[in-house]
């Protein structure tokens, strides 16, 4: 039997490799993020392009009115807004209708679509977006969520940028609204973890095949491109529909771009740390395409990557240096992310706690999906065999937290 004394040098070696990995990756990201365009630094121009904004919502009475009114306040552009009430059991549909009544004097149009039943073979959100897209008349389609709040100039800035740079699919990173410590801890952790997945500054590079993106809060796509890749009909039972759409567009050879713009769009990702865990329970197993072995290996890799440098402190002073290296790399990342609206560098100290909760959420996602035989979400059950059958490849690592939202 192998004793701890035999394993100790191997653990320390792995510890050093992980710590140095964080240092090099963090340095790469700090340099790379400076290359990502910032819409707030772009000139503001009005545009005559036709934009259809599609807002699916299921039981979003707390935020839907604010979302729609913020869209109606948009300047420098005329919008066709299609608000989709996807089988809501609360006041979402009534609120949509009330805002639509108030919007009749607006330069924008707002139409409400009510969905009473979900057809067989569809996820609720993909069906709602696909139904609205079929009725939209714009040259561009923006898919957004019912809890996202817009500044008046956001859409004019985004559409002008996309047309000027000949972009086919544009993603705008949202600014998070935080209301407590747990949310700050978890969202900071998710953004730090995302550096092992996509590289935002590489998304516009057609040669960087593994770097693509899709964010449910802001997916702006040219209508011909949406039609060419099959729209949401091609992703009927896709749990991670935003990521899959991004993958499909990039793989098809269209030009994709991610941009920053602090406070141009804002949202609250979840209520508290447990709210973040609950949101991820639906999506994390899907990130590994419902393969148990792949997800289990990911759990082990995440443990080594996120917790080993700190647990190695139990080995005494030899584990101190790689732990400090890891923490300094995280502090550097958190300081850079702070400029984008995330918590400050001090939250790097909460990274291990965030890692524990993330691993719990991943394990919970795996076991709950297997025990239930599928995913239960917003009152609808989706059988696991069907989800596996329709789960196409994503071929990348962890994404940013906004991509794991429900």
C-alpha positions as CSV (number, residue, x, y, z in Angstrom):
1,X,0.0,0.0,0.0
2,X,1.3,3.4,-1.0
3,X,1.9,5.6,2.1
4,X,1.4,9.3,2.4
5,X,5.2,9.9,2.5
6,X,5.5,8.4,-1.0
7,X,2.6,10.5,-2.3
8,X,3.8,13.8,-0.7
9,X,6.4,14.8,-3.4
10,X,3.9,14.0,-6.1
11,X,1.2,16.1,-4.5
12,X,3.7,19.0,-4.1
13,X,4.8,18.7,-7.7
14,X,1.1,18.8,-8.9
15,X,0.5,21.7,-6.5
16,X,3.3,23.7,-8.2
17,X,2.0,22.9,-11.7
18,X,-1.4,24.1,-10.8
19,X,-0.1,27.3,-9.1
20,X,2.1,28.1,-12.1
21,X,-0.8,27.3,-14.4
22,X,-3.0,29.9,-12.7
23,X,-0.2,32.5,-12.9
24,X,0.4,32.0,-16.7
25,X,-3.3,31.8,-17.5
26,X,-4.1,34.9,-15.4
27,X,-1.3,36.9,-17.1
28,X,-2.6,35.8,-20.5
29,X,-6.1,37.0,-19.6
30,X,-5.1,40.3,-18.2
31,X,-3.3,41.0,-21.5
32,X,-6.1,39.6,-23.6
33,X,-9.0,41.4,-22.0
34,X,-7.5,44.7,-23.1
35,X,-8.1,43.6,-26.7
36,X,-11.8,43.1,-26.2
37,X,-13.8,46.0,-27.7
38,X,-15.7,48.2,-25.2
39,X,-19.0,49.6,-26.6
40,X,-18.9,52.5,-24.1
41,X,-15.8,53.8,-25.9
42,X,-17.3,53.6,-29.4
43,X,-18.9,56.6,-31.0
44,X,-22.7,56.8,-30.6
45,X,-24.6,56.7,-33.8
46,X,-28.3,56.3,-34.6
47,X,-29.1,53.5,-37.0
48,X,-31.9,52.8,-39.4
49,X,-31.5,49.0,-39.4
50,X,-34.5,47.1,-38.3
51,X,-34.1,45.2,-35.0
52,X,-36.5,42.7,-33.6
53,X,-36.0,42.1,-29.8
54,X,-37.4,38.8,-28.6
55,X,-38.0,38.5,-24.8
56,X,-39.1,35.1,-23.6
57,X,-40.3,35.0,-20.0
58,X,-41.7,32.4,-17.7
59,X,-42.8,33.6,-14.2
60,X,-40.7,36.8,-14.4
61,X,-43.2,39.1,-12.7
62,X,-40.5,40.6,-10.5
63,X,-38.5,42.0,-13.4
64,X,-40.4,41.8,-16.7
65,X,-42.0,45.3,-16.5
66,X,-38.6,46.9,-15.8
67,X,-37.0,45.0,-18.7
68,X,-39.7,46.0,-21.2
69,X,-39.8,49.6,-20.2
70,X,-36.0,49.9,-20.4
71,X,-36.3,48.5,-24.0
72,X,-39.0,51.0,-24.8
73,X,-36.7,53.8,-23.6
74,X,-34.1,52.9,-26.3
75,X,-32.9,55.9,-28.3
76,X,-31.4,56.2,-31.8
77,X,-33.1,53.1,-33.1
78,X,-36.7,51.8,-33.8
79,X,-37.5,48.5,-32.2
80,X,-40.0,45.7,-32.9
81,X,-40.3,44.0,-29.4
82,X,-41.9,40.6,-29.1
83,X,-42.5,39.7,-25.5
84,X,-43.3,36.0,-25.1
85,X,-45.3,34.8,-22.1
86,X,-44.2,31.2,-21.9
87,X,-46.9,29.5,-19.8
88,X,-46.5,31.8,-16.8
89,X,-48.6,31.1,-13.8
90,X,-47.9,34.5,-12.2
91,X,-48.6,38.0,-13.4
92,X,-46.0,38.0,-16.1
93,X,-48.5,37.9,-19.0
94,X,-50.7,40.6,-17.5
95,X,-47.7,42.9,-16.9
96,X,-46.6,42.4,-20.5
97,X,-50.0,43.5,-21.8
98,X,-50.1,46.5,-19.5
99,X,-46.7,47.7,-20.8
100,X,-47.9,47.0,-24.4
101,X,-50.9,49.3,-23.8
102,X,-48.6,52.1,-22.5
103,X,-46.3,51.6,-25.5
104,X,-48.8,52.7,-28.2
105,X,-47.5,56.2,-28.2
106,X,-43.9,55.0,-28.3
107,X,-41.6,55.0,-31.5
108,X,-41.2,51.3,-30.8
109,X,-43.7,48.5,-31.2
110,X,-44.4,45.9,-28.5
111,X,-46.4,42.8,-29.2
112,X,-47.2,40.1,-26.6
113,X,-47.3,36.4,-27.6
114,X,-49.0,34.1,-25.1
115,X,-48.0,30.4,-25.1
116,X,-50.6,28.2,-23.3
117,X,-48.9,24.8,-23.9
118,X,-45.5,23.4,-24.8
119,X,-45.4,21.2,-27.9
120,X,-43.7,17.8,-27.5
121,X,-40.0,17.7,-28.3
122,X,-39.2,21.3,-27.3
123,X,-37.6,23.0,-24.3
124,X,-39.7,25.9,-23.2
125,X,-37.3,28.7,-23.9
126,X,-36.2,27.5,-27.3
127,X,-39.8,27.1,-28.3
128,X,-40.7,30.6,-27.1
129,X,-37.8,32.1,-29.0
130,X,-38.3,30.1,-32.1
131,X,-42.0,31.0,-32.2
132,X,-41.3,34.7,-31.8
133,X,-38.4,34.7,-34.3
134,X,-40.8,33.2,-37.0
135,X,-43.0,36.3,-36.5
136,X,-40.2,38.8,-36.3
137,X,-39.7,41.2,-39.3
138,X,-36.3,42.7,-38.4
139,X,-33.0,42.4,-40.3
140,X,-31.4,41.6,-36.9
141,X,-32.7,39.5,-34.1
142,X,-31.8,40.1,-30.5
143,X,-32.6,37.3,-28.0
144,X,-32.6,38.5,-24.4
145,X,-34.0,37.5,-21.0
146,X,-36.9,39.0,-19.2
147,X,-34.8,40.2,-16.2
148,X,-32.2,42.2,-18.2
149,X,-32.3,46.0,-18.0
150,X,-31.1,48.3,-20.8
151,X,-29.6,51.8,-21.0
152,X,-31.2,54.0,-23.6
153,X,-28.2,54.0,-25.9
154,X,-27.3,50.3,-25.6
155,X,-29.0,48.9,-28.7
156,X,-28.0,51.7,-31.0
157,X,-24.4,51.3,-29.9
158,X,-24.5,47.5,-30.3
159,X,-26.2,47.5,-33.8
160,X,-24.0,50.2,-35.2
161,X,-20.9,48.3,-34.0
162,X,-22.1,45.1,-35.5
163,X,-22.8,46.7,-38.9
164,X,-19.6,48.7,-39.0
165,X,-17.4,45.7,-38.1
166,X,-19.4,43.3,-40.3
167,X,-20.2,41.1,-37.4
168,X,-22.8,38.3,-37.8
169,X,-23.3,37.4,-34.1
170,X,-22.6,39.9,-31.3
171,X,-22.4,39.1,-27.6
172,X,-22.5,41.9,-25.0
173,X,-21.3,40.9,-21.5
174,X,-23.8,42.0,-18.9
175,X,-23.0,43.9,-15.7
176,X,-24.1,42.0,-12.6
177,X,-26.4,43.4,-10.0
178,X,-25.3,42.1,-6.6
179,X,-27.4,42.3,-3.4
180,X,-25.4,40.1,-1.0
181,X,-22.1,38.6,-0.2
182,X,-23.0,35.1,-1.5
183,X,-23.8,36.4,-5.0
184,X,-20.5,38.3,-5.1
185,X,-18.5,35.3,-4.0
186,X,-20.1,32.9,-6.5
187,X,-20.2,35.1,-9.6
188,X,-16.6,36.1,-9.0
189,X,-15.6,32.5,-8.7
190,X,-17.4,31.6,-12.0
191,X,-15.7,34.4,-13.8
192,X,-12.3,33.3,-12.5
193,X,-13.0,29.7,-13.5
194,X,-14.0,30.8,-17.0
195,X,-10.4,31.6,-17.9
196,X,-9.9,27.9,-18.4
197,X,-12.5,27.9,-21.1
198,X,-13.1,30.5,-23.8
199,X,-10.8,33.5,-24.5
200,X,-13.1,36.5,-25.3
201,X,-10.4,38.3,-27.4
202,X,-10.1,35.2,-29.6
203,X,-13.8,34.9,-30.4
204,X,-13.6,37.1,-33.4
205,X,-10.7,35.1,-34.8
206,X,-12.1,32.5,-37.3
207,X,-9.0,30.3,-36.8
208,X,-9.7,30.0,-33.0
209,X,-12.3,27.2,-33.5
210,X,-12.6,26.4,-29.8
211,X,-13.3,30.0,-28.8
212,X,-17.0,30.8,-29.3
213,X,-19.7,32.2,-27.1
214,X,-23.4,32.6,-26.5
215,X,-25.1,34.4,-23.6
216,X,-28.8,34.3,-23.0
217,X,-28.9,37.9,-21.8
218,X,-27.7,39.3,-25.2
219,X,-27.5,37.3,-28.4
220,X,-27.6,39.6,-31.4
221,X,-27.6,37.8,-34.7
222,X,-28.3,38.7,-38.4
223,X,-31.6,37.3,-39.5
224,X,-30.1,35.5,-42.6
225,X,-27.4,33.9,-40.3
226,X,-30.1,32.7,-37.8
227,X,-32.0,31.1,-40.7
228,X,-28.9,29.6,-42.3
229,X,-28.0,27.7,-39.1
230,X,-31.5,26.4,-38.6
231,X,-32.6,28.8,-35.8
232,X,-33.9,27.4,-32.6
233,X,-35.7,24.6,-34.4
234,X,-32.3,22.9,-34.7
235,X,-31.8,23.2,-30.9
236,X,-35.3,22.1,-29.7
237,X,-34.1,20.1,-26.7
238,X,-30.9,21.8,-26.0
239,X,-30.5,22.8,-22.3
240,X,-27.5,25.1,-23.0
241,X,-29.2,26.7,-26.0
242,X,-27.2,30.0,-25.8
243,X,-23.8,28.2,-25.9
244,X,-25.0,25.8,-28.5
245,X,-26.2,28.6,-30.8
246,X,-22.8,30.3,-30.4
247,X,-21.0,27.1,-31.2
248,X,-23.2,26.5,-34.3
249,X,-22.7,30.0,-35.7
250,X,-18.9,29.9,-35.2
251,X,-18.6,26.4,-36.7
252,X,-20.6,27.5,-39.7
253,X,-17.9,30.1,-40.4
254,X,-19.8,33.3,-39.6
255,X,-18.1,36.2,-37.8
256,X,-18.7,36.3,-34.1
257,X,-17.6,38.9,-31.6
258,X,-17.8,39.6,-27.9
259,X,-17.8,43.1,-26.4
260,X,-17.8,44.7,-23.0
261,X,-19.8,47.7,-22.0
262,X,-20.2,48.4,-18.3
263,X,-23.8,49.0,-17.2
264,X,-25.1,48.9,-20.8
265,X,-27.1,45.9,-19.8
266,X,-27.6,44.8,-16.2
267,X,-29.1,41.8,-14.5
268,X,-29.2,39.9,-11.2
269,X,-28.0,36.4,-11.9
270,X,-29.5,34.7,-8.9
271,X,-30.6,35.4,-5.3
272,X,-27.8,34.5,-3.0
273,X,-25.2,31.8,-3.1
274,X,-27.8,29.0,-2.9
275,X,-29.7,30.7,-5.7
276,X,-26.6,30.4,-7.9
277,X,-26.3,26.7,-6.9
278,X,-30.0,26.1,-7.8
279,X,-29.6,27.8,-11.2
280,X,-26.6,25.7,-12.0
281,X,-28.3,22.4,-11.0
282,X,-30.2,22.4,-14.3
283,X,-27.3,23.3,-16.5
284,X,-24.0,21.9,-15.2
285,X,-24.5,18.2,-16.2
286,X,-25.6,19.4,-19.6
287,X,-22.3,21.2,-20.0
288,X,-20.7,17.7,-20.1
289,X,-23.4,16.5,-22.5
290,X,-24.9,14.2,-19.8
291,X,-21.9,11.8,-19.9
292,X,-21.4,10.5,-16.4
293,X,-17.7,9.6,-16.8
294,X,-16.8,12.9,-18.4
295,X,-18.6,14.8,-15.6
296,X,-17.0,12.7,-12.9
297,X,-13.5,13.3,-14.4
298,X,-14.4,17.0,-14.5
299,X,-15.2,16.9,-10.8
300,X,-11.7,15.5,-10.1
301,X,-10.0,18.0,-12.4
302,X,-11.8,20.9,-10.8
303,X,-10.9,19.7,-7.3
304,X,-7.2,19.7,-8.3
305,X,-7.4,23.0,-10.1
306,X,-9.4,24.9,-7.6
307,X,-8.8,23.4,-4.2
308,X,-5.5,21.5,-4.2
309,X,-3.3,24.6,-3.9
310,X,-5.0,25.6,-0.7
311,X,-5.4,22.1,0.8
312,X,-1.6,21.6,0.2
313,X,-1.1,24.1,3.0
314,X,-1.7,21.2,5.3
315,X,1.6,19.8,4.1
316,X,3.4,22.7,5.8
317,X,5.7,25.3,4.4
318,X,6.5,23.5,1.1
319,X,2.9,24.0,0.1
320,X,2.9,27.7,1.0
321,X,4.6,29.1,-2.1
322,X,2.3,27.5,-4.7
323,X,-0.7,28.5,-2.6
324,X,0.5,32.1,-2.5
325,X,1.1,32.0,-6.3
326,X,-2.4,30.8,-6.9
327,X,-3.9,33.4,-4.6
328,X,-1.8,36.2,-6.2
329,X,-2.9,35.1,-9.7
330,X,-6.6,35.1,-8.6
331,X,-6.2,38.5,-7.0
332,X,-4.8,39.8,-10.3
333,X,-7.8,38.4,-12.1
334,X,-10.3,39.7,-9.6
335,X,-8.7,43.2,-9.8
336,X,-9.1,43.1,-13.6
337,X,-12.7,41.9,-13.5
338,X,-13.5,44.6,-11.0
339,X,-13.1,47.1,-13.8
340,X,-15.9,45.3,-15.5
341,X,-18.3,45.5,-12.6
342,X,-17.4,42.5,-10.5
343,X,-16.3,42.6,-6.8
344,X,-12.8,43.7,-5.9
345,X,-9.6,41.7,-5.5
346,X,-10.3,41.0,-1.8
347,X,-12.9,38.5,-3.0
348,X,-10.1,36.3,-4.2
349,X,-9.9,35.0,-0.6
350,X,-13.4,33.6,-1.1
351,X,-12.4,31.5,-4.1
352,X,-12.0,28.2,-2.2
353,X,-15.5,28.5,-0.7
354,X,-16.9,29.3,-4.2
355,X,-15.1,26.2,-5.5
356,X,-16.7,24.0,-2.8
357,X,-20.2,25.2,-3.7
358,X,-19.5,24.8,-7.4
359,X,-18.4,21.2,-7.0
360,X,-21.5,20.6,-4.8
361,X,-23.7,22.1,-7.6
362,X,-22.0,19.9,-10.2
363,X,-22.4,16.8,-8.1
364,X,-26.0,17.8,-7.4
365,X,-26.7,18.3,-11.0
366,X,-25.4,14.9,-11.9
367,X,-27.2,12.9,-9.2
368,X,-30.5,14.8,-9.4
369,X,-30.6,14.3,-13.2
370,X,-29.8,10.6,-13.0
371,X,-32.2,10.0,-10.1
372,X,-35.0,11.8,-11.8
373,X,-34.2,10.3,-15.2
374,X,-34.2,13.8,-16.6
375,X,-34.4,17.5,-15.9
376,X,-37.4,19.1,-14.2
377,X,-37.5,22.8,-14.9
378,X,-40.2,25.4,-14.4
379,X,-42.8,22.7,-14.1
380,X,-41.9,20.7,-17.2
381,X,-40.0,17.4,-17.2
382,X,-37.5,16.6,-19.9
383,X,-36.5,12.9,-20.1
384,X,-32.7,12.2,-20.0
385,X,-32.7,9.9,-23.1
386,X,-34.3,12.7,-25.2
387,X,-31.8,15.3,-23.8
388,X,-28.9,13.0,-24.6
389,X,-30.2,12.3,-28.1
390,X,-30.4,16.0,-28.9
391,X,-27.2,17.1,-27.0
392,X,-24.8,18.2,-29.8
393,X,-21.1,18.8,-29.1
394,X,-19.8,21.9,-27.3
395,X,-16.2,20.9,-27.2
396,X,-14.9,23.4,-24.7
397,X,-14.3,23.8,-21.0
398,X,-16.1,26.0,-18.3
399,X,-17.7,29.1,-19.6
400,X,-18.5,32.3,-17.8
401,X,-21.3,32.3,-15.2
402,X,-23.7,34.1,-17.4
403,X,-23.8,31.2,-19.8
404,X,-25.0,28.8,-17.1
405,X,-28.1,30.8,-16.3
406,X,-31.5,29.1,-16.7
